Amino acid sequence: MKTRFVRFILLVLLLLTASCQPKLEIKAEKVAREQMTYVMGAAAVDRAVIEVHPSKVGWLVVFRDANASCEEGAWWPGACRFGNRVFRDVYACVEWNWSIRQMGYSGESETLGEEDVCQGPAPELSTAEPNP
């Protein structure tokens, strides 16, 4: 009887965990859409095929075939410093706390691969002295 009850509880927890996962990916996409609409323009976001992949920092949200240009959005410092460019794919790293600290892009004729390009935060250095 106890074994059945424990199995039932584990099954319920497994189903609850599985049902929450897509919701987190949808939220990550929503966060990235909102931010990237400002960064690369609404037209580029609308024409992109959006992919959400798990990442070591949270989620990697890729805007495939966005063909974003420097004229459409605000962009981040340095992306358009050499004139008007077109970026085929653009990505944003949505972290577990729902912030975006890293974004990137591919060139006009290049496409982003499937690898996780999001970088984890730098390890914190201890301020305490080691114990001898």
N, C-alpha and C positions, 0 to 999 in steps of 0.2 A: 504494500500500500504506500509506504513512504517513497519507494523508488519511483512509482508511478507519479506521485505528486511532484517530486523533484524534477522528473523528466518533463512534466507538464509546465512547470514554472520555467525551466530552461527553454522550452519551445516557445513560450510566450515572450520571453526576453529576446530570443533570437528573432522572432517575427517583428517585435517592436524596433529592434536595432535596424533590421533590414528595411523597414518601412520609413525610417527617418533619413536614411542615406540619400535618396533622390531629392528630398526637400532641402538638404544642405547644399547639394549641387545646384539646385534652382536658385537658392539664395546667393550663392557665389556668383552665378551668372548675372543675377539682378544687380548685385553690387558692382560688378565689372562693367555692365552696360551703362549704369548711371555715371560712373567715373569716366569711362572711355567716350561717352557722348560728348563730354566737355573737352577731353583731350584730343580726339581725332575727328570729331564732328558727328552729328546724327546720321548724315547720309552714309558715311563709311560704316557705322555700326549697323544700320539697316540693311546694307547690301552684303554684309559679311555672313558667313556660315559660322555659327558660334559652337565651339567644342569646349567641354569642361572635363578636365582630367585631374585625378588625384595627384597631389604634389607633396614633397617633403615639408612644405610650409603651409599647406592647406589645399588650394586648388590652382591649377594652371588653366586660365581661360584664354582660348585662342580665337581670334577673329580672322578666320580664313578668307582669303580673297576680298579683304576689305578695300584694297587699293586706295588707302587713305593718303591724302596729299596735304602738304603743309598749308595750303590755302583753306582747307575745310575746318580745321580745329585749332585749338590753342597750342597743342603739343607741349612737350616738356623742353626745358632749356637744352639746347645743343642739337636736338633732332633735325632742325631745319636751318642750322647756321650757315650752310653752304648753298642756300637757295631752295627753290621749290623742288621737292622730291616726292616720289610715290612709294609707299610701303605696301607691299602685297599682303603680308600677314602681320598682324599685331597681336601681342599677348600681354596679359596682366596676371600677376601673381596675387591671388586673394588669400590672405593669411587667415589662420584660425580665428583671429579676433576681428575679422571682416575688414581689415585695412589693406590697402594696396601700396606697397613700398617699392615694387619693382615692375617695370614695364619694358617692353622691347619690341623689335620689329625685324622683318626681313627686307631685303631689297625688292625692287620692282619685279625682277624676273626670278627671284628666289622664293622658296617656300620653307616654312619652319618644319623641322622634323618632328618626330613623336617623343623625343627625349624631354625629360623634366629640366627646364632651363631656369627654374626658380631657385634662388640661393637662400639657404637658411640664414638666420641672424648670426652674427659673429658671436663666438662664445664669450661669456663674460669672464673677465679676469678677477680672480679673488683678491680682495684687498687685505685679507687677514694674512698674518705671517704663518708659515707652516710650523707644525709642532715637531720638534726634534725627536 
